[in-house]
Amino acid sequence: MKKFILDESLFEKFPEAEIKYFTVDGINNHVDEKDDPYFEKLLADAKEESKKYIQAETFRNNPVVASWRKVYQQFKKKKGARSSIEAMLKRVSQDRDFKPIIPLVDLYNSVSLRYGVPCGGEDLDQMNGDMHLGVTAGGDEFWPLGADDSEPTLPGEVCYYDQGGAICRCWNWREAKRTMLTEDTTHAVLVTEAATKEQAANMEPAMEDLRKLVGAFFKVEPGELITLNHDNPSGEMK
């Protein structure tokens, strides 16, 4: 059975780091046009709710944005890399709509917007061994969607990785094509993250909400919600 492991290197840099995750199996993640109105409304409502996180006139001064930018200043990263939640709130600040992608992604994107937390997911069946989050020595193979060449990780970069290379670079900035969620995904792990106690405040309600959305839409029983931190740095992914 695969494990989710937070490396000691992560806690050396971010001692308050915390992850919450659950797995889901036996889903049909294919797009069905009849579901478009549901997802369009879900994302539109989430966009409206997320505006509470961007009240400051200067975008970078909004607390959620500023908090994650401070985190990103503390590790090596690609030029221009930003947290996933900043990227989503930037779209909101520009009044850009969120169109449905695939069901599982739409569900976690709506939760990310509503709670102001980064959310993501990976295809467990495409993972090579255990999934780690830590500070890498660099050189991990990474193939983003549409790339002709590998874009290896940098020394000192925070990333998710397995035995096959990087899964998500610069913490939650960009996913690898190899493990990204697709219409063919049936078995996935869904994740939210915090580097500080302040960032962790919304994680529990966000993930409980996501579990309910996933269970109701796919008519399955998601796995239990698991918390990883310095006291409990690893858990199973069933």
Buried (B, 14 or more C-beta within 10 A) or exposed (E): EBEBBBBEBBBEBBEBBBBBBBBBBEBBBEEEEEBEEBBBEBBEEBBEBBEEBBEEEEBEEBBBBBBBEEBBEEBBBBEEBBBBBBBBBBBBBEEEEBEBBBBBBBBBBBBBBBBBBBBBBBBBEBBBEBBBBBBBEEEBBBBBEEEEEBBBBBEBBBBBBBEBBBBBBBBBBBBBEBBBBBEEBBBBBBBBBBBBEEBBBBBBEBBBBBBEBBEEBBEBEBBEBBBBBBEEBEBEBE
